[in-house]
Amino acid sequence: MTNISPAPLQPYTVTMEYFATGEGFTHALAVVRARDPESAKAAFLDAHGYFGDAREYFGRGVDVHEGVDHIRLGRWLTPQFIDTIERRMQVHAQFKFYWHFNAS
C-alpha cells in the first residue's frame, strides 16, 4: 500500500472586488494557509461568511495568488504590517480584510 501524504500548507493571498450598481464597492481579501488554490478559495469564502447561493455568486469574482502578495496587500496595508503577516504565516495564521463603501 502506498502512503501519499497531503500537500503541505502554504500561504495564499485571496482577493475579491465587487460592485453591482456602480455606487457601492466591496473589497475583501484574506491571507490563508491552504494545500491548493481551491482550498484557499474555500477558506476565503468561509472567512467572509459566503455560504449557500452567495458562495457561488461571489465565488466567481475571487482571485487566488500563491504566497503573501506584497503588491496586492500594499494597496491597503503598510509594508511593516505585511511583513508581520508573512512572519505569522509560518505558523497557523489567517488574516482577513473586508471594506465596503457606498458613494450614494
Secondary structure, DSSP 8 states (H G I E B T S, - for coil): ---------EEEEEEEEE-SSSSEEEEEEEEEEESSHHHHHHHHHHHTT--THHHHHHHTTEEEEES--HHHHTTTS-HHHHHHHHHHTTSS--EEEEEEEE--
